[in-house]
């Protein structure tokens, strides 16, 4: 039977896990906090406070942290002294996940409507933020964009389309432009949220309604599965050998319910896997 450990509990809506150095960085959307968790001790330190929901982060190749301030329509950079400085103006609010490739190109996605405000459905998009801070849309018609990952060879961006129950792939050009759109994996009833890639070109996706985290091959074949007692919002492969799967999870209440998740139900789970993480994040 698989050993799934609880590293942190008592939090809110946890998202955006990222392994960096020897710690797991993650966001507590409910608290507006970015945390750094030491898996060995279970101690978590607040490294940034941003009043934003969503609140997602990733690392620039130089090691700096980029933070999506969704409410302000800004991409922020955390300076060495911990202060937050503008990195790019995204032009409007409503942004969600971010992944940065090896060239320093940041991909940021947004839904085409605000479900929390009861707006009518409209498909979402992905925008590119280049290292000089310019922003342009590079993909559209993604029903509800969520987690993103860049494959180990840096050639492909994979985007979780939650509403279409699929992982969608794009080829990445040297200038960051996306092309060759295709369905990388049809997940059937799976509802992908946050994702991460591994060294055998498979993808793990966290699933809120399915209360699980699933590893799939290109085409959608299920290779592994971790069952949870609450909704899985995102996952990351980390640890010294990148063979620890971290999953952030909480009890989901629904888009129209106050707080979205049950207060205090946010947890970080960890379990060992065979194939190490690769690519970005």
C-alpha positions, -999 to +999 in steps of 0.1 A: +000+000+000+013+034-009+027+056+019+012+092+016+025+115+043+010+148+055+037+175+057+016+205+064-021+210+074-045+236+087-042+259+057-066+272+031-068+268-007-032+257-015-018+259-050+012+264-072+038+240-055+073+246-068+105+228-057+135+251-054+168+246-036+159+223-007+124+236+000+089+234-015+074+268-023+036+270-025+007+295-023-021+298+002-047+316-018-070+320+012-043+338+032-027+357+003+007+341+013+035+324-006+051+298+017+085+280+018+081+246+034+110+225+048+098+189+042+122+175+068+107+196+096+073+205+083+080+242+091+066+268+068+079+303+064+059+332+047+082+346+020+057+369+003+022+384+009+001+393-021-037+399-018-046+379-049-068+350-058-055+332-078-019+335-065+006+315-086+044+316-088+074+302-107+111+306-109+131+326-136+162+307-148+183+331-127+165+318-096+143+348-090+107+342-081+079+356-103+045+361-087+012+366-105-008+393-088-041+385-105-062+412-090-038+439-101-030+424-136+007+425-127+036+400-128+058+407-098+094+398-090+106+391-055+138+410-049+167+396-028+156+417+001+121+402-001+104+432-016+081+428-046+088+449-077+068+451-110+082+427-137+054+431-164+020+447-168-004+420-179-030+447-187-061+434-169-070+412-139-081+376-139-048+357-144-042+322-131-011+299-136+024+306-147+054+286-160+088+299-171+109+281-197+147+279-198+150+310-219+132+332-193+100+333-213+070+333-189+037+318-199+007+331-179-029+320-185-063+334-177-099+323-179-122+342-203-147+348-175-149+351-138-168+321-124-167+336-089-187+366-101-212+344-120-202+356-154-212+336-185-186+312-199-160+324-224-129+305-234-095+314-219-060+321-233-023+319-227+000+350-229+037+352-232+058+375-211+093+379-227+124+388-206+121+424-217+087+426-200+066+427-232+033+408-232+013+392-260-013+365-264+000+333-279-029+308-276-067+311-273-098+289-271-087+270-240-120+264-222-106+267-187-068+269-185-051+257-153-017+241-147+011+243-173+045+226-178+074+227-202+088+194-213+123+184-204+137+193-238+121+227-237+102+222-270+067+218-258+042+237-235+015+215-220-016+232-207-044+216-185-078+224-199-100+215-170-134+220-187-124+199-217-108+172-195-076+173-216-040+182-217-033+204-247+002+208-262+020+235-282+054+236-298+076+264-285+095+285-310+128+302-302+110+335-297+085+319-274+056+318-299+033+287-297+023+266-327+012+230-336-017+229-312-028+193-304-045+173-277-016+157-258-039+135-237-077+130-235-083+123-199-119+110-201-136+120-169-103+134-154-103+171-145-068+184-146-057+213-124-020+218-116+005+196-135+042+186-136+063+165-160+088+137-154+119+123-170+100+098-191+078+125-207+048+116-186+027+142-168+012+141-134-021+160-129-040+169-098-077+164-098-101+182-075-134+164-081-116+131-086-097+136-053-065+121-068-033+128-086-027+108-118+003+101-140-005+098-177+015+092-209+010+111-241-023+098-255-039+095-221-029+060-208-029+060-170+005+050-156+001+056-119-024+071-094-024+085-059-058+086-042-065+114-017-092+121+009-098+156-006-095+175-038-060+176-054-053+211-067-017+209-079+014+187-078+052+190-081+081+166-082+110+175-059+133+164-031+170+158-036+164+132-063+131+148-076+114+115-068+090+129-042+056+138-055+042+167-035+004+173-038-015+203-024-051+195-015-081+208+003-119+201+008-136+218-022-168+236-015-175+250-050-172+281-071-203+298-056-195+289-019-177+313+005-140+307+007-141+280-021-127+254+003-134+243+038-113+265+062-083+247+076-086+218+052-056+227+031-028+201+033+005+192+016+009+155+009+041+137-001+047+103-016+077+086-033+075+078-070+097+058-094+104+084-121+121+117-112+107+151-122+121+169-152+113+200-173+096+231-158+083+239-133 
